[in-house]
């Protein structure tokens, strides 16, 4: 008997909670204050007026994976920032030292001696060097970009032994470290293939390692010099993915006797296909 009474009480309470009166309690018209609908009721009023219809959320972006209505991927939206690119690569350069005078110091028996070696005295005035490059660019428009690049290369150097005040110098290796600003134009050729024409302008420090001898004392010393650089280039990039390109470039240094250089670069792009909207590169 007690079990039947308990079951009846639970059923009655459940019916009260599910009744329309209970569902609309606390919203719509209220006998307590006599006011009208305060807008908090999610159900239509008794007169059937449900209020103004809310427009459906419509996505306006075509970026894959970005949906403003659902919020999915909204934190990835970088459309307010310029398309940035950062790359690392390798370079081969004919490092022209023709007309460059390299100077430094050598220490022998606790005495310092000034050294100087003219680049024109080397067997090759543009010895082949190899090294690494780092670059970063940002697109001002769909086609025009500006940025910077740095490079370090080194290689072997050969040349005659030069005597300077009882000190003999024999070249062993040569290298350069420099960089500057880049300005260029990027033109899509085919889906995922981009042709770039750019100019690098800046400066470079060149060093020459020489073996110096004075009597029985033999040591290694470094002579350095500097040069300006102005290098027009052509480059070709292939989009291996929306955010990654693999490319190669070739150029010539107009201020260093037309020395030729080239290299390969792998670059990461901050925006998919550099913000071109996926056409025609994304096909």
C-alpha positions in Angstrom: 0.0 0.0 0.0 2.8 2.4 1.0 4.6 1.6 -2.3 1.5 2.5 -4.3 1.1 5.8 -2.5 4.7 6.7 -3.2 4.4 5.8 -6.9 1.2 8.0 -7.2 3.0 11.0 -5.5 6.0 10.8 -7.9 3.6 10.5 -10.9 1.7 13.6 -9.8 4.8 15.7 -9.3 6.1 14.7 -12.7 2.8 15.6 -14.3 2.9 19.1 -12.7 6.4 19.8 -13.9 5.5 18.8 -17.5 2.3 20.8 -17.6 2.1 23.9 -19.9 1.4 26.1 -16.9 4.6 25.1 -15.2 6.6 25.4 -18.4 5.6 29.0 -18.8 5.9 29.9 -15.1 8.3 32.8 -14.6 7.9 34.4 -18.0 5.2 36.1 -20.0 2.4 37.9 -18.2 2.7 37.9 -14.4 -0.2 38.5 -11.9 2.3 39.8 -9.4 3.3 43.0 -11.2 0.7 43.2 -13.9 3.4 43.8 -16.5 3.6 42.4 -20.0 6.0 40.0 -21.6 9.6 40.9 -20.5 11.1 39.0 -23.4 12.6 36.2 -21.3 10.0 33.6 -22.2 11.2 31.2 -24.9 7.6 30.2 -25.8 5.0 32.2 -27.8 2.6 34.4 -25.9 -1.1 33.4 -25.6 -1.9 35.6 -28.6 0.4 33.5 -30.8 2.9 36.3 -31.4 6.5 34.9 -31.1 8.3 38.2 -31.7 10.6 39.2 -34.5 12.4 36.3 -36.3 16.2 36.1 -35.7 18.2 35.8 -39.0 20.1 32.6 -39.4 23.9 32.8 -39.1 25.6 32.7 -42.5 29.3 32.2 -42.9 30.9 34.7 -45.2 34.4 33.2 -45.3 35.6 30.7 -47.8 38.6 29.7 -45.7 38.6 25.9 -45.3 38.1 25.0 -41.7 37.1 28.5 -40.5 33.4 28.8 -39.5 32.3 31.9 -37.6 28.9 30.6 -36.8 30.2 27.5 -35.0 33.3 29.2 -33.8 35.4 26.3 -35.0 38.8 27.6 -36.1 38.0 31.2 -35.3 41.3 31.5 -33.4 43.2 30.6 -36.5 42.0 33.7 -38.4 45.0 35.8 -39.4 43.2 37.7 -42.2 43.9 41.0 -40.4 47.7 40.4 -40.6 49.9 40.7 -43.7 50.9 37.4 -45.4 54.3 36.6 -43.9 56.9 34.1 -45.1 60.0 32.7 -43.4 62.5 30.5 -45.2 65.7 28.7 -44.7 67.9 27.5 -47.5 71.3 26.7 -49.0 73.4 28.9 -51.3 76.2 28.5 -53.7 78.1 31.7 -54.5 81.0 32.8 -56.5 82.4 35.2 -53.9 84.1 37.9 -55.9 87.1 39.5 -54.1 88.5 41.2 -57.2 89.5 44.8 -56.2 89.1 44.0 -52.5 92.0 44.6 -50.1 91.8 42.4 -47.0 93.6 43.5 -43.9 94.2 42.3 -40.3 96.8 41.4 -37.7 99.1 38.4 -37.1 100.7 37.6 -33.8 104.2 36.1 -33.7 106.4 35.8 -30.6 104.0 38.1 -28.7 104.5 40.7 -31.4 101.7 42.0 -33.6 102.1 42.5 -37.3 99.8 44.2 -39.8 98.8 41.9 -42.7 97.2 42.7 -46.0 96.2 40.5 -48.9 94.7 41.8 -52.2 91.9 39.7 -53.6 93.3 40.2 -57.1 96.3 38.1 -56.0 94.2 35.0 -55.5 94.2 32.3 -58.1 90.4 32.6 -58.5 89.0 36.1 -58.0 85.5 34.6 -57.4 86.1 31.4 -55.4 83.1 29.1 -55.0 81.6 29.2 -51.5 78.6 27.4 -50.0 76.5 28.1 -46.9 73.1 28.9 -45.4 70.5 31.6 -46.0 67.7 32.9 -43.8 64.9 35.1 -45.1 61.6 36.7 -44.2 59.1 38.6 -46.4 55.7 40.1 -46.2 53.3 40.8 -49.0 52.1 44.4 -49.4 49.7 43.3 -52.2 48.9 40.0 -53.9 52.0 40.4 -55.9 54.5 42.9 -54.3 56.5 41.8 -51.3 59.3 43.3 -49.1 61.7 41.6 -46.6 65.2 40.8 -45.5 67.8 38.1 -46.1 71.0 37.0 -44.4 73.6 34.7 -45.7 76.9 33.0 -44.6 79.1 31.1 -47.1 82.6 29.8 -47.0 85.0 27.9 -49.3 88.6 27.2 -50.2 91.0 29.8 -51.5 94.3 29.4 -53.3 96.9 31.8 -54.3 100.6 32.6 -54.2 102.5 33.2 -50.9 103.0 36.9 -50.4 105.8 38.5 -48.3 105.2 41.6 -46.3 108.1 42.9 -44.1 109.6 39.5 -43.3 106.1 38.0 -42.9 104.9 35.4 -45.4 101.2 34.8 -46.0 99.6 31.9 -47.8 95.7 31.9 -48.4 93.8 28.9 -47.1 90.0 29.7 -47.1 87.6 32.5 -47.8 84.1 33.4 -46.6 81.4 36.0 -46.5 78.6 37.0 -44.2 76.0 39.6 -45.2 72.5 40.4 -46.2 70.1 43.2 -46.7 66.6 44.2 -47.9 64.6 42.4 -50.5 61.9 43.8 -52.8 60.1 41.6 -55.4 57.2 40.7 -57.5 55.5 37.3 -57.4 53.4 36.1 -60.4 51.4 32.8 -60.5 52.3 30.8 -63.6 50.4 27.5 -63.0 48.4 26.1 -60.2 50.9 25.9 -57.2 53.7 27.4 -59.3 54.9 31.0 -58.7 57.6 33.0 -60.5 59.4 35.7 -58.5 61.6 38.6 -59.7 63.4 40.3 -56.8 66.4 42.5 -55.9 68.6 42.1 -52.9 70.5 45.2 -51.7 72.9 45.3 -48.8 76.4 44.7 -47.6 78.8 41.8 -46.9 81.9 41.2 -44.8 84.5 39.1 -46.5 87.3 37.2 -44.6 90.4 35.5 -45.8 92.2 33.0 -43.6 95.9 32.9 -44.2 98.8 30.9 -42.8 101.5 33.4 -41.7 105.1 32.5 -41.1 107.9 34.5 -39.4 111.0 32.5 -38.9 110.0 29.3 -37.1 106.7 30.7 -35.9 103.6 29.6 -37.9 100.1 30.7 -37.1 96.7 31.2 -38.8 95.4 34.7 -39.1 92.3 36.4 -40.6 92.2 39.4 -42.9 88.8 41.1 -43.5 87.2 43.5 -45.8 83.7 44.8 -46.8 81.7 45.3 -49.9 78.3 46.5 -51.0 76.0 44.2 -52.9 73.2 44.7 -55.4 71.8 41.4 -56.7 68.8 41.0 -59.1 67.3 37.5 -59.0 64.8 35.2 -60.6 63.2 32.5 -58.5 60.6 29.7 -58.9 58.5 28.4 -56.0 56.3 25.3 -55.9 53.5 25.1 -53.3 54.0 21.7 -51.7 51.1 22.6 -49.5 49.0 25.7 -48.6 51.7 26.9 -46.1 54.9 25.4 -47.5 56.9 26.2 -50.7 60.0 24.7 -52.1 61.9 26.8 -54.6 65.2 27.8 -56.2 66.8 31.1 -57.3 69.6 32.4 -59.4 71.1 35.9 -59.4 74.2 38.0 -60.2 75.9 40.6 -58.0 76.2 43.8 -60.1 78.6 45.4 -57.7 81.0 42.4 -57.5 81.9 42.0 -61.2 78.7 40.1 -62.0 79.5 37.1 -59.8 76.8 34.4 -60.1 75.0 32.9 -57.1 72.1 30.5 -56.7 70.3 28.4 -54.1 67.3 26.5 -52.8 64.8 27.6 -50.1 62.1 25.9 -48.1 59.7 28.5 -46.8 56.8 28.5 -44.3 53.9 30.8 -45.2 51.8 32.4 -42.4 48.7 32.5 -44.6 47.5 29.9 -46.9 48.8 30.5 -50.5 50.0 34.0 -49.3 46.4 35.2 -48.9 45.5 34.9 -52.5 42.1 33.3 -51.7 43.2 29.9 -53.1 42.8 30.8 -56.7 44.5 29.9 -58.9 47.1 28.3 -56.6 44.8 26.1 -54.6 43.4 24.1 -57.5 
